[in-house]
Amino acid sequence: MDISKFRKDFPLLNSDDNPTYLDSACMTLRPQVVIDALTDYYTNYPACGGRSVHKLSWQVTENFEIARDQIRRFMGAEKPTEIVFTKNATEGMNIVANGLNLKNGDKVLTSDKEHNANVVPWHHLSKYKGIKYEVLAAKDNYYFDLEALKEKITSDTKLVSFVHTSNLDGHTNPAKEIIEICHDKGVKVMMDAAQSAPHKEVNVVDLDVDFAAVSAHKFCGPSGMGALYGKYEELEKLIPTYVGGSTVVNSSYDDYKLLPPPSCFEAGLQDYAGAIGSGVAADYVMGVGRDNIREHENKLNTIMSNKLKDLEGISIVGPEDVSQRGGIFSFNIEGWDPTEVAMHLDEKYNIAIRSGMHCVHSWFNSRGIEGTARASAYLYNNESDIRKFTDAIEETLSS
Ligand SMILES: Cc1ncc(COP(=O)(O)O)c(C=O)c1O
C-alpha cells in the first residue's frame, strides 16, 4: 500500500523550506487532526475533568475516557481500566518499578540493549532498596538469547523487563517467546513498547504481557503524554507512587481510601488535552495501519541500507539483515563524531537526524563506542527524503 498520501496531513512537511525529517524514533511529527484536537480542547472546553458538574467538565470527562478507550484499542487491551495515562513511557515503567514494592534480594532482569528508562529505575532500586539488577547478554551482539534467559531466571527473579523494539538499531525482540519463558517460570513481564507499538501491531492480550509502556509522542501524539498498560489484577497489586487529588474515594485526618485502577495512578489534574490528543493520534495511526507502516519503513530502510552499506568509511550498528532493523538506520562515518554528522546534515542539507548514545548509554559504554548518527523513518517519509539523505552522505564522504 502506498501510504505517501498521508504526508499531506503533516503541516511541517507542507511548509516552505520543509526539513527532511528523519528523527521519528526520537519524536514523530503531528498530523493536523491531533493539533486540532488540542486546539479544540483549549478553545472550546478548557475545563477540569471528573470534578465539577457543569457541561464543560462533563465534556472533558467524556473525551478523556474516549481517549482511554482509543489507547486500549491501540495496545490491544481488553478493558479501558487497564490503561493508565502517564506523561511518557519512562513514567509508566517507574510506576511499575516502584509499585511492585520489591525487597532486598529480589531480582530484576533486562536485556543489554535497554533505554535508560528501563535501566536507571533498577539501578535506583538496587541502590536504595537492595534489589538485584542483572543484564542478559545478547547473542551475536544484537539478538535476544532465549536460552540464556531460561538459565538466568532464578527463584528470586520477580520481573523480566525488556525492550520490544530497540531505539538503537530498530531490532525487535521475540516478545511472545520471552513472555512464555518467564510465565512458565512464574515471573512477571514488563515490555517497553515505546518503539514497537507506533510501528507494528502490538496486542497485549495476545502476548499475555503483564505490563507495557508507550509514549504518545512516538505515535504522532502530543509530547509529555504516554500510557501504561497493566493486566487489571496486576495493576491492583501495585502501590501507587504519587497519590493525592483524584486518587481517593475519601480521606480524613486519620486515613484515606484509594480509588481502584486506573484512577489511583492518575494523581492531580490531568493533561486532558494531551490525553485526548493521544487518543486521536492512536486512531490516526491505526487508520494508516501499522502493518502498512512497518512495510513502508522497511522499504525505505532497504533503500538507505543498500545505497550506503558498502561505502568506504560507513559502518552500520545493528543486525546486518535490514529487515531486522525496522525504520532505523544507525551508523557512523569513519573520522567523524556522530554529532558532527548530525550538525552537518542539518546545517548544509536541512536534514534532521539524531546523534549520540540515544539514552542507551549502557550498551555503548560496554562496547567503548562513542555513539552513532541515527536516521529514523516513519509513515510520512517518502523515497525522495531517503534520496536526499543518501545523496548528502555520499557527498559528505567524498568531500
Ligand atoms: C525504546 C525506548 N524506551 C523508552 C523511551 C523513553 O521514552 P520517554 O522519554 O518518552 O519516556 C524511549 C525514548 O526514546 C525509547 O526509545
The ligand as an SDF file (V2000), in Angstrom:
LIG
                    3D

 16 16  0  0  0  0  0  0  0  0999 V2000
   12.9190    2.1600   23.4800 C   0  0  0  0  0  0  0  0  0  0  0  0
   12.5800    3.3720   24.2840 C   0  0  0  0  0  0  0  0  0  0  0  0
   12.1330    3.2160   25.5290 N   0  0  0  0  0  0  0  0  0  0  0  0
   11.8090    4.2420   26.3090 C   0  0  0  0  0  0  0  0  0  0  0  0
   11.9270    5.5270   25.8380 C   0  0  0  0  0  0  0  0  0  0  0  0
   11.5780    6.6440   26.7650 C   0  0  0  0  0  0  0  0  0  0  0  0
   10.5580    7.3830   26.2530 O   0  0  0  0  0  0  0  0  0  0  0  0
   10.1120    8.7260   27.0290 P   0  0  0  0  0  0  0  0  0  0  0  0
   11.3300    9.5920   27.0770 O   0  0  0  0  0  0  0  0  0  0  0  0
    9.0380    9.2840   26.2010 O   0  0  0  0  0  0  0  0  0  0  0  0
    9.6840    8.3000   28.3610 O   0  0  0  0  0  0  0  0  0  0  0  0
   12.4040    5.7540   24.5510 C   0  0  0  0  0  0  0  0  0  0  0  0
   12.6000    7.1220   24.0340 C   0  0  0  0  0  0  0  0  0  0  0  0
   13.3750    7.3640   23.1680 O   0  0  0  0  0  0  0  0  0  0  0  0
   12.7250    4.6430   23.7460 C   0  0  0  0  0  0  0  0  0  0  0  0
   13.1770    4.8020   22.5130 O   0  0  0  0  0  0  0  0  0  0  0  0
  1  2  1  0
  2  3  1  0
  2 15  2  0
  3  4  2  0
  4  5  1  0
  5  6  1  0
  5 12  2  0
  6  7  1  0
  7  8  1  0
  8  9  2  0
  8 10  1  0
  8 11  1  0
 12 13  1  0
 12 15  1  0
 13 14  2  0
 15 16  1  0
M  END
$$$$
